[in-house]
């Protein structure tokens, strides 16, 4: 029932929720989109998407201030890809984040390097939440 791709590296020891639900076999997938457009309207949806992109930019800018962190992509939407020097440290930062429970970065691989991928997709993620994510990453990077 799951989708797998090279950029969606599995988290070690953690179950992937997509392996446990028939999400992609649901009928009427357009109903939530219709309901969202009916409730928020075009401008509301545009504001929602812009807010997510702004939160991703906030995360990327904050990550760039952490010693050893390097943001690897131009953040033009909601994805941030970062490494923390060598592959081992990057993996340790990701594991520390997972154990901390405040923020989650998906472990992945990009151009043969271990990376962490932040995907900003929850409508509640704003600048305050982005700040909480950055605090958690700073703490994880310090302990790694």
N, C-alpha and C positions, 0 to 999 in steps of 0.2 A: 504494500500500500504506500510505500514511500518513494520519494525521488532522491536520487543520489547523483552528485556531480563532483568533479575534482575540487571546485572552489567551496564546496560544502563539506569540509573535513569533519569527520565524526569526533565528538568530544570523548576523550578517553574515560571509560567507566560510567558514562552518563547515558541514559536511554534517550533516544531521539523521539519526541512526541509524534512526529510524522510517521514513525514506524508503527504506531499504535492506533491510528484513526483512519477511517476511509474518507478523509477530507476531499480528495480529488474526485471521488465518485458521487458527491452530493448533487442532487438536482436543484434547480432553481437558484443557481449561484448569482443570478442578476438581482434577486430580491433585495439583498443588503445594499447593493449599489443604488437601486431605485429608492430605497428608504432613506439612504444618506442624502441623495440629491433632493428628494422631496423635503427633507427636514432642513438641510443646510443651504440648499440652492447652489448655483454655480460659484458664486463669490465665496460662500462659506467653505466649499470644498477647496477652492483655490487658496483661501487663507489657511486651511488645515494643512495642505501640502506644503505651502511656503513655511509654515511654522516648523514642520518636520525638517525641511531642508535647512532652516536657520539653526535648529538644534544640532544637526550634524555638523554644520560649520563651526558652531561654538565648541563642540567636542574636538574637532580637528585642530582648531586654533589652540585650545587648551593642551591637547596632547603634545603639540609642538614645543611647549614650554617645559616638558618633563625631560630631565637629562637622560640621554640615550634613546629617546623615542624619535621615530622618523615616520611621518605620515607619507605614504607611498602614492596616494592618488590625489587628483584634483577633485575636491569635494564639490560636485555640481548638483547633487540631489541628496540622498539620505544615507549614503554608504561612506564609511571611513575605514581605510585599511592602514594598519600601523605595525611596525616592527620595533623591537626594543634591543637593537644591536644584534646579538647572535641568536640563533634559533633556540638554544636552550633557555636563555633568559626570556625570550618572547613567550615560550610555552609556560614557563614558571609564572609570568605575569598573568597569563590567561587562566591558569589553574588557581592562582590566588584570588582572582576576580570571581571565578566560579564558586569557590569556597566561601568567599565573603558574602555573597548573596545580594549585593546592592546593584551591581551591573554585570552584564554578561556580554562578552565579546566572543564571537565564534572563532575557534581556532581553524586556520586554513593554511593553504600554501599558495604562494604567488611567485612566479618566475623562479621556482626552486627554493624559495625561502619560506620559513615559518612566519606567519603573520596572524594578527588578530583583526577580525572584521566586526565593526560596529554597524548595525543596521537600525536606523531610527525609523520606527514604523508605528508606534503606539500613539494614539491621538492625545494622550496625556503628557507626552514628552515635550517639555518646554525648556526654556533657559535654566530654570531652577533644577529640573531633573538632569539636564546636561551637566550642570555644576556638581550635582551629587555623583554622577558618573565619573567626572574628572577627579573628584576627591577620592573615590574608590580606586581609580587607576593609579593615582599618585601613591596611595598607600601600598597597593600591590607592587608597583615598580620599586618602591623603597625596600620592601621585604624580599623581592626576588633578587 
